[in-house]
Amino acid sequence: MANPVRMRTNQDDYSRPATGELTRLRPAKINFYLKVMLQQGYAGEQVLAGTGIGLRDLADPLYLVEISKYIRIISNINRLSGSASLAFTLGEQLTLGDLGILGYSVMTSQTSDEATRLWHQYNPVFFGNLIAMDFAHVGDQLLLTYLPYPHIRSELLQFLIEEKIACDMALQRLIGIRKFPVERLALTYAEPAHLHRYRALMDCPIRFSAVRSTMLLTTNAMSIPLRGHDPETHQLCLKHLTDVFNSVKAGSMVSHKVRAILHQNLHRHLSIADVAERLHCTARTLNRKLEKEELNFSDVNIAVRLEAIQNLLATTDLENRQIAHRVGFSEERSLRRFFKAHTGRTIQQFRKETLGDGLSLASR
């Protein structure tokens, strides 16, 4: 096989570093889950059980869902449905309305290349970044590589990749591409019992237990003209999309920057003076700015560390001592004390409550 050659694109449009802060989700994806599960006879309270999230929260377009709570919701819907192929059912039910302004921005793009750029640029803040994508030329074909968050749980990985495949294929249908030119699919997990759901989506060789999860396309996959292209509507959608994206990314600007710095330095236990220096201000000024947002540095510091711990517990199989090292504790005992003091639960209780037995369905 020919050596991969990068596409003539900004790599940041398509992939992310192997490490970094997990992006919280906007309500759109959770509301989509609620819609599908309601059709199957399950109430929103059942889907959201154990998360502390209410339906009113999800009605706020600027509300953001923490990753650990998102994992609990995935566990809930898998357990409730009892279906090992639930991810494909989700894809079948996807509509442009579920994708909101991002869906309409993609639909009104001129070509599949432009649509793909938009989808992968804005997808993380709208739908999360547990699975990212990398694109590269291989001879005259195009190779898509799935980039999971490091050390992600195998059963969670399978559900997320299946959901991404099903929803990405649904997106192609929604924007007017009748048959997306998939030449070959390779997946790292074992062949599931519901192989027929894959076959229903794509007519190509599929290999399981592969070294990497990849999808091989023909190069014309990125130059397909879209029937829904409308320049004027597209520009209006892009403006609104950018506004929403910026408002979510900015949040409360000072606290957002503080969170980012703390997350990048979890192992160092930065003081407010350390963070203020990176923001080119004094500790006193930083305190005043946080107070305007009704926050204080200590609470933000604790919240960042706690969310990082919860995300690692929910998404990975890392041992407690490994997690302790990653988030700045010299020993596991300190991690356990910190977690219990700020959540009222032990680490074991959190794992059990978050994962339950719902995610095991994905690997059956």
Backbone hydrogen bonds, N-H to C=O, Kabsch-Sander energy under -0.5 kcal/mol:
donor,donor_aa,acceptor,acceptor_aa,energy
5,V,137,H,-3.3
7,M,135,F,-0.7
9,T,7,M,-2.2
11,Q,9,T,-0.6
13,D,10,N,-2.2
14,Y,11,Q,-1.6
15,S,11,Q,-2.1
25,L,65,V,-2.2
26,R,126,F,-0.5
29,K,26,R,-0.8
29,K,126,F,-0.5
30,I,26,R,-0.6
31,N,27,P,-3.0
32,F,28,A,-1.7
33,Y,29,K,-2.0
34,L,30,I,-2.4
35,K,31,N,-2.1
36,V,32,F,-2.3
37,M,33,Y,-2.8
38,L,34,L,-2.2
39,Q,35,K,-1.7
40,Q,36,V,-0.8
41,G,38,L,-1.6
42,Y,37,M,-2.6
46,Q,43,A,-0.8
47,V,43,A,-1.5
48,L,44,G,-2.3
49,A,46,Q,-0.5
51,T,48,L,-2.1
58,L,54,G,-1.5
59,A,55,L,-0.7
59,A,56,R,-0.7
60,D,57,D,-1.5
63,Y,60,D,-1.9
65,V,25,L,-3.5
66,E,64,L,-0.5
70,Y,66,E,-2.0
71,I,67,I,-2.4
72,R,68,S,-1.6
73,I,69,K,-2.0
74,I,70,Y,-2.2
75,S,71,I,-2.5
76,N,72,R,-2.4
77,I,73,I,-2.7
78,N,74,I,-2.2
79,R,75,S,-2.3
80,L,76,N,-2.9
81,S,77,I,-2.2
82,G,78,N,-2.0
84,A,82,G,-0.5
86,L,83,S,-1.0
88,F,85,S,-1.1
89,T,85,S,-1.2
90,L,86,L,-2.2
91,G,87,A,-1.7
92,E,88,F,-2.0
93,Q,89,T,-1.3
94,L,90,L,-0.6
94,L,91,G,-0.9
98,D,95,T,-0.6
99,L,95,T,-0.9
99,L,96,L,-0.7
100,G,96,L,-0.7
100,G,97,G,-0.7
102,L,99,L,-1.0
103,G,99,L,-0.7
104,Y,100,G,-1.6
105,S,101,I,-2.0
106,V,102,L,-2.2
107,M,103,G,-2.5
108,T,104,Y,-1.8
109,S,106,V,-1.5
112,S,224,I,-1.9
113,D,222,M,-0.8
115,A,111,T,-2.3
116,T,112,S,-2.3
117,R,113,D,-2.2
118,L,114,E,-2.2
119,W,115,A,-2.6
120,H,116,T,-2.5
121,Q,117,R,-1.8
122,Y,118,L,-2.4
123,N,119,W,-1.6
126,F,122,Y,-1.3
127,F,123,N,-3.8
128,G,123,N,-0.5
128,G,124,P,-2.5
132,A,147,L,-2.5
133,M,14,Y,-0.9
134,D,145,T,-1.9
136,A,143,L,-1.8
137,H,5,V,-4.0
138,V,141,Q,-2.6
139,G,3,N,-0.6
141,Q,138,V,-1.8
142,L,217,L,-3.5
143,L,136,A,-3.4
144,L,142,L,-0.5
144,L,215,M,-3.1
145,T,134,D,-2.8
145,T,143,L,-0.5
146,Y,213,S,-2.6
147,L,132,A,-3.3
149,Y,130,L,-2.1
152,I,149,Y,-1.5
153,R,315,T,-3.0
157,L,153,R,-2.8
158,Q,154,S,-2.1
159,F,155,E,-1.6
160,L,156,L,-2.6
161,I,157,L,-2.6
162,E,158,Q,-2.6
163,E,159,F,-2.6
164,K,160,L,-2.3
165,I,161,I,-2.8
166,A,162,E,-2.6
167,C,163,E,-2.8
168,D,164,K,-2.8
169,M,165,I,-2.4
170,A,166,A,-1.9
171,L,167,C,-2.5
172,Q,168,D,-1.8
173,R,169,M,-1.7
174,L,170,A,-2.5
175,I,171,L,-1.9
176,G,173,R,-1.2
177,I,172,Q,-3.0
178,R,176,G,-0.9
182,V,180,F,-2.3
183,E,181,P,-0.5
183,E,216,L,-3.7
184,R,216,L,-1.3
185,L,205,P,-2.2
186,A,214,T,-3.0
187,L,207,R,-2.8
195,L,192,P,-0.7
197,R,194,H,-1.7
198,Y,194,H,-0.6
198,Y,195,L,-0.8
199,R,195,L,-2.0
200,A,196,H,-1.7
201,L,197,R,-0.7
201,L,198,Y,-1.2
202,M,198,Y,-2.0
204,C,202,M,-0.9
207,R,185,L,-2.7
209,S,189,Y,-2.3
210,A,187,L,-2.8
214,T,186,A,-2.1
214,T,212,R,-0.7
215,M,144,L,-2.5
216,L,184,R,-3.0
217,L,142,L,-3.7
217,L,215,M,-0.5
218,T,181,P,-1.1
219,T,140,D,-1.3
221,A,218,T,-1.9
222,M,219,T,-1.7
223,S,220,N,-1.5
226,L,110,Q,-2.2
228,G,175,I,-0.6
229,H,226,L,-1.3
230,D,108,T,-1.2
234,H,230,D,-3.0
235,Q,231,P,-2.1
236,L,232,E,-1.8
237,C,233,T,-2.6
238,L,234,H,-2.6
239,K,235,Q,-2.1
240,H,236,L,-2.1
241,L,237,C,-3.0
242,T,238,L,-2.7
243,D,239,K,-2.2
244,V,240,H,-2.5
245,F,241,L,-2.7
246,N,242,T,-2.8
247,S,243,D,-2.1
248,V,244,V,-2.1
249,K,245,F,-2.7
250,A,246,N,-2.6
251,G,247,S,-2.1
253,M,251,G,-0.9
256,H,252,S,-2.6
257,K,253,M,-2.1
258,V,254,V,-2.5
259,R,255,S,-2.8
260,A,256,H,-2.2
261,I,257,K,-2.2
262,L,258,V,-2.6
263,H,259,R,-2.7
264,Q,260,A,-2.0
265,N,261,I,-0.8
265,N,262,L,-0.7
266,L,263,H,-1.1
268,R,265,N,-2.1
269,H,265,N,-0.6
269,H,266,L,-0.6
275,V,271,S,-2.1
276,A,272,I,-2.8
277,E,273,A,-2.1
278,R,274,D,-1.4
279,L,275,V,-1.3
280,H,277,E,-1.2
281,C,276,A,-2.4
286,L,282,T,-2.4
287,N,283,A,-2.4
288,R,284,R,-2.1
289,K,285,T,-2.3
290,L,286,L,-2.3
291,E,287,N,-2.4
292,K,288,R,-1.5
293,E,289,K,-0.6
293,E,290,L,-1.1
294,E,291,E,-1.7
295,L,290,L,-2.3
300,V,296,N,-2.0
301,N,297,F,-2.8
302,I,298,S,-2.4
303,A,299,D,-2.5
304,V,300,V,-2.5
305,R,301,N,-2.0
306,L,302,I,-2.8
307,E,303,A,-2.5
308,A,304,V,-2.1
309,I,305,R,-2.1
310,Q,306,L,-2.6
311,N,307,E,-2.6
312,L,308,A,-2.1
313,L,309,I,-2.5
314,A,310,Q,-2.2
315,T,311,N,-2.2
316,T,312,L,-1.8
317,D,151,H,-1.1
322,Q,319,E,-0.5
323,I,319,E,-2.2
324,A,320,N,-2.8
325,H,321,R,-1.9
326,R,322,Q,-1.9
327,V,323,I,-1.9
328,G,325,H,-1.0
329,F,324,A,-3.1
334,S,331,E,-0.5
335,L,331,E,-1.3
336,R,332,E,-2.4
337,R,333,R,-2.2
338,F,334,S,-2.4
339,F,335,L,-2.6
340,K,336,R,-2.5
341,A,337,R,-2.4
342,H,338,F,-1.6
343,T,339,F,-1.4
344,G,340,K,-2.1
350,F,346,T,-2.2
351,R,347,I,-2.6
352,K,348,Q,-2.3
353,E,349,Q,-2.7
354,T,350,F,-2.7
355,L,351,R,-2.7
356,G,351,R,-0.6
356,G,352,K,-1.7
358,G,355,L,-0.9
359,L,355,L,-0.9
361,L,358,G,-1.4
362,A,359,L,-1.4
363,S,360,S,-1.1
364,R,361,L,-1.5
